[in-house]
Amino acid sequence: MSNSDDKMGGLAVHSIDKANTALIDADNVFWAMTAKNAEGAPFIPRQVLSLYQKQKESLDEEMRQFRFSAELSAVYIDPTDRCNSNCPYCYVPAKMRKNGAQMTKEQLRQVLNKALDYFAGKKRKPVIIFHASEPLLAKDAVFSAIREFKDKFSFGLQTNGLLLEKEDVEFLKEYRVGVGLSLDAPIRSLNNKTRPSAKGGNFDAVIRAIEWFDGYAGLNVISTMTKFNIRSLDKLVRFLHAKKVPCVLFNPVRFTRKHSLKVKPDEQVMTKNFLKAVDTAIELSQGSGRRIIVANFSNVILGIVAPEARRMMCDISPCGGGRCFLTVTASGEMIPCGEFIGLKGSSGGNIFKTGIKEAMESAPFQKIRSRFVEKIAECDICLYRNICGSPCPAELDSTGNMFQKAVFCEFYKAIIKYAFKLIAEGKEKYCFREEGWDNLVYNYQL
């Protein structure tokens, strides 16, 4: 699929559909949507070119700062390597999930105090996300930390839901913890195929938890797209909307571990069904008065309309790993991102022996920050290079060369082009929570 057309200086004239053309500067993501004339050729108003010349220099600098600054804002903490599930696409090595380390309360306190030291003097409240295999296997330590450090950090938790009790949900809501629940399908048998447990799977536990959360604004559901669930994404959106879930993420399966290839979906089928899920979310949000958003698609829209407002860092180049966030494993190793767990040479040091500053300056972290799209064949000439970012460096590094394009390159191209189409149709606002969209302010417009 081609995604480049005629060039006009730094701008490219890019056909979106039969009716619309986009002008794009791939370096700073200046864009303008224009209609085609009766012959199907683009009509480019002079005021667009004038605005571009006026804004180009400042946009170039804004994008440079956004991409290449190393301003840490979040720390992912894996309080345990262990897991009570056995998902076929998990990036955590099986031996670690079975017999890995687990932090004590005191060790977790030590990690959080070191994070406090690093963030001292920062204006914005830093974010701590409890992640990894299954953080609720260390529930006592995690909840104790949330109580103690509630005024120092904003907290998040990603869980398969198997260990959640009703009182846990009330605790998480009371302390305003952002919660991600793992669910791959709206049908028990289909979900439990890729989210298994000793008792069959996590479907019943997650549905019970969703009902306990009862529309909690801080809840989202994370679904991994595989060959098994790929045709049920739109049904999952409807299912979650009916249960008052405000947000869902559909993440492409990563191949950091080779066994994940067994569940790889067909790329065209994945693209078609992902966009069908996006359309379903927009339809429900328009028609019901209650929104549900597909968060990773919302981030694509942000990558076009407000690039520096993006918070999900996988589609930025260089990616956010080792730059905007890092992961501390249960044994204390500091790695750029959880996807690097188990990959040799990725540790920037052990937090129990050194500090976050040293990790940020370490060779493994600098290596990840050195991977950006201008160094990658095909990406270097792609109009979407600063919207897509060519994820994921860990996935590609596991093959021996992280300087190559994304595994699902055509998928990313297709959803970005579709995002431009929705913008042309005026539907982009339905891809965001109402308060989120209303808070965006134009820096320039005609």
N, C-alpha and C positions, 0 to 999 in steps of 0.2 A: 504493500500500500504506500503510494507516494504521499508525502506531506510537505512538499515544497513546490513552489510555482515561480512566477517571475519575480525578480528582485528590483526594488527601487531604492537605491542607496542601502541603508540598513534595514529597510522594510521589505518584507516579502508579501506578494499578493497571493493569497491562499484561498482556494475555492472550498467552501464549507458544504453547500448543497446547491440545488438548482437555482435558488433565489438569492443566496447570500455569499459574500466574499469577506474574508477577514484580512486586514493588513496587520502583520506581526513583525516586530523586531525580536528575534529569538534571544538576543543578548540581555535585554532588559524587560521583556514581555510587555512593551507598549503594544496596544492592539486597538483596532477600530473595526467595527462591523459596518459594511456597506452593502447596499442592494445592487443586483446586476441589472443591466438595461434589457430592453426587449430582445436583443440578440444574444443575451446570456453573458455579455462581457461586463467586467466590474466597472462601476462608476465610483470614482474617487474624488470626493470634494476637496477643493484647495485648502479649506480650513483644517482638514485632517492633517495634511502635510505640514501646515503652519504650526499646529499644536505639537506635532511630533518633533519638529526642530526646536521648539521652545522647551520641551520637557526632556529631550533625549539625555542631556548631560546629567541632570539630577537623577533620572531613572537609572542610568548606568551606575552611578555611585551608590544609590540605594540597594541595587541588586548585588553589587560587589560586597557591600557591608553585610548584607543578609546572608550571602553564601559563604563568605570566608572569615567571618568573625567566629571566635571560639568562646561564646558566652554560655557557659553551662547554666541550665535552668531546671534540670530534673535529674534525679538519680533513681534508677531501677534497682531494687534490692531483692535478691533471691534469698529469703530466710531459710530455705531448704532446697536441696537438689532433688529430693524425693517426690514421688508422685503416686497417687492411688488410682491412676488411670494408665492407659497404654495406647495413646493415639498413634496411628501408623505414620503420621507425618511429623512427629515431634522432633525438634532440633536438639533437644537435650539427649546426650548419649544414654542408652538403655542402662548401662552399669551405674551411672550416676543417679538415674531415677530410682533404681532399686536399692543401692547401698551408699548413696552420696552423703555429703555433710549436711548438718543442720545447725543453725545458730542457736545459742542460748539467749536468754533475755539480756544478759549482760553484754554479750557480743553484739547484739543488735543495737543496744544503747551506745556502745562504743562507736559503731558505724555512724549512727545518727549524730553523735557529738562531733565526729570528724567532719561530717557534712555541714554541720552548723558552723564549724570553724572556717570551712572553705567559703561559705556563703555570707560570712559576717560583713555587714555594711551594704549588702545588696538591697535595692529598693523593693524589688518584687519578691513575694514569698516563694521560696523554692518548693518544688514538688517532689514527693517521694512516692514511688509506685512499687507496691509489693507484688512480685511477679515470679516467674520461673516455672518450675514444675507445678507444685500445688502449695502455695504459701500458707493455706489454712492447716496444713499438717503442723505448722508452727504457730497455731492460732493464739495461744497464750502470750507468746513473745510479741507477735504482731499487734494484738489488741492493747497490750500493756504499753507498747511504744506509741500507739496512736493517742492513748490517754495522756501520756507524759509530754509528748511533743506537739500536742494539738495546736498550740499557739505559735509554733515555730515553722511548721510545714503545712502545705496542703497535701492530703493523702489520697492515693488511689490503690485499688486492689483488683487483680485479675485472678479469677477462680473458676474451677470447673463446677462449683456449687455442691459437690458431694457432701461436704462437711458443714454446710450452712444450716444453722438452726434459726428459728424465728427470732430469738433474742439477739442473735448475731446481726440479723437484718436491722433490727431496731437500733442496735449500737452503731452500725455503719451509717444509718440515716441521721442519728443524733449528732455524730461527729462529722457529718457532711463529707463522707468518703466517696469518691468516685468509684463505681463498681463496674467491672466488666465480667459478664457471665459467658461461658463458652457453650454454644449451641449450634449444631451444624444443619439441623433439619427440623421441620415441624411435625415429623412422624417419628414415633419412638424407635421403630426398628431401623429406620434409615439413619437417624442420629447416632444410635448406639453402635452402629457399624464402625464409625470413626471416633466415637467418644466412649470407649468401653470402660467398664469397671468390673470389680469382682462380682457385683450383683447385677451385671448386665449392661449398665451404661449410666450416663448422667442425666438422661432426659427428664425423668420424673422429679429429680432433685432440683433441676434448673427451673422447671415450670412451677414447682411449689415456691421456689425463691422469688420468681418473677411476680407471682400473686402476692407474696408478702411485701414486696417492694411497692406494689400498687401505684404505679405511675411515677415513682421517684425520679426526679429530674436528673439525678447523677448516675442513672443506670444506663448501661449499653450492653448489647449482645454482640459477641464476636464470633463470626462463622468463617471457617476455613473452606475455601472452594476446592472441591475434589471431583473426580469423575463420578462419585456416588451421589452427591447432593446437588450437582450443578443445575439440574433441571427443576429444582424445587425452590430456588432462591426467591422468586416472586411470592410463592405460597408462604414462605417463612416471613416475608415482610407483612403479609396480610395477618398471619397468625400473631405476630408480635404487636402489630398495631391494635389488634382486638384486645390484647392484654396490657395495653397502655405503655408499652416500651417506647421511649422517645427516639432511640438511636440504635442502628445496627451497622456493623462493619463486615464487609465481605472481603477477606484477605486471600489473595492467590496463595496456594500452597507453595512453600519454599523447598528447595532441593539441597539445602545445606547438608542434609543426610541423604545418602543415595537411596535408602529404602523409600523415601517419599515419592520417588519416580513411579512407584507401583500405583499411586492414586492420582497421578497427573491427569487433569481434564484436557480434552481437546480445546485448543486456544480459541477457535472460532465459536464453538459451542459455549465456552465460558463467556466470551464477549457478548454474544447474543443474550444469554440468560442474565448476566450482570446488568445489562442495560434494560432488560425487561423488569428487573427488580427495581431499578431506579425509577422507571416510568410508573411502576405500581406505587412506590412511595410518594411520588408527586401527585398521582391521582388521589390517593387516600388523604394526603395533606390538604389538597385543594377542596375535596368534597366533604370532609368530616369536621373541619374546624379544629382538628387535633393532629399535629404533625408527627411524622416519623421520618427520619433522615438516614440516608446511606452515607455514613460519615466520610469514608474514603473517597466517595465521589464528590461530596461537599468540598473536600480538600483540593480536588482537581479544579472545581469552580473557583475556589479561593486563589489557586495558582495562576488564574487568569485575571480575575477582577481585583484581587488584593494580595499579590504574592507574598508580601512581608507579614501578612496576617496568619499565614499557615502555622499550625501547631503540630501536625503530624509530619514527621521529618524524613520519612522514607522516600518521598518524591522530591527531594531537594538535592542539589549537587554542589559540593560534597554533601552526603547524607548527614543526618544529625548525630550519628553514632560517634562518640569520642570528640564531639564538638558542642552539641547542645544538650546531650545527655550521655550517661554511661551506665553500665551495669556492675553491681557488686555481687559476686557469687556467694554462695553459702560458706565457702571456705575463705572468702575475703579477696579473691582475685578481682581486680578491676579491669573490665574488658569494654570495648567501645559500645557493644550492644549485646543483648542476650543471644542473638543468632551466632555470635562468635564462641559461645561456650563449647569447650571441647576441641576447638581449633588451635593447633599449636602456634605459638609465637604471637598470640593475640593479647596477652596480659600486659597491662601497664604497671604492674606491681600489686602487692598485697596490702590492703587497707589496714590490716593489723600490724604492719611493719613500716608503712610509709603513708603518704597522704594523697588526696585527690589532685592537688596541684602537680605533684610529680607524675601521676598517671597521665594527666592532660598534656604534659610535656614529653611523654615517653615516645620511643620510636614506633611501637605498634599503633598508637593513636595518631601520630603524625602520618603514618602510612595510609590510614583510612581517610584522613583529611586531604591527602594528596590525590585521591581518586575523584576526578570531576569530568564532566561530559566532554569537555574540549580535548581530553586525552583518549577518548574512546572512538574507534572507527564507527561510522554511521551516525552515532550520537553527535559528533562534532559538526555535522552539517544539518542536523534535524531541527526543524522549526520549533519543536516542542521540547527541546533539550532542557530548558529551565522551568518547565512545567512538570515534566516526567521525572528527571533525575536519574533514570536508568537503574532502578533498584534490582538486586540487593547486593552490596559488596561482599557480605559474608557468604551468601549463596554462591557467588561467582568465584570468590577466593578459594572456596572449598574444591573447585575444579582445577585450581592451580594458576588462574589468571583473573584477577578482579577487574582488569581493564578491558572488558568486553560488554556488549550491550545486554540489556535485561533479557532474561529467559522468555518473558511474555511481552516482548517489544511491541508486537502488533496489537495486542490487547490494550496497552497503554496509549498507543496512537489513536485507536478507535474510540476510547472513552474520552480522550481529550477533544477530539473532533466533535463528538456528540455533545460535550459540554459547551462548545462554541455554538452549536445548533440550538441548544436550550436557551442560551443567552440571547440569541437572535429572536427567539420566540417569546422572550420575556418571562421565562419560567424559572430562572435561576433562584429567585427568592424562596421558592418552595423546597429548595435543597438545604435550607438552613433552619435552625430554630428561629422563631420570630424575633426574639430579643437579640440574637446574634446578628441577623441581617440588619436590623434597625440600628445597630451600633457601628456599622461600617460607614465611613465618611469618604466622599469623593475628594481626591487630590487634584484631579483634572477631569474635565468632560466638556463636550460640545453642547 
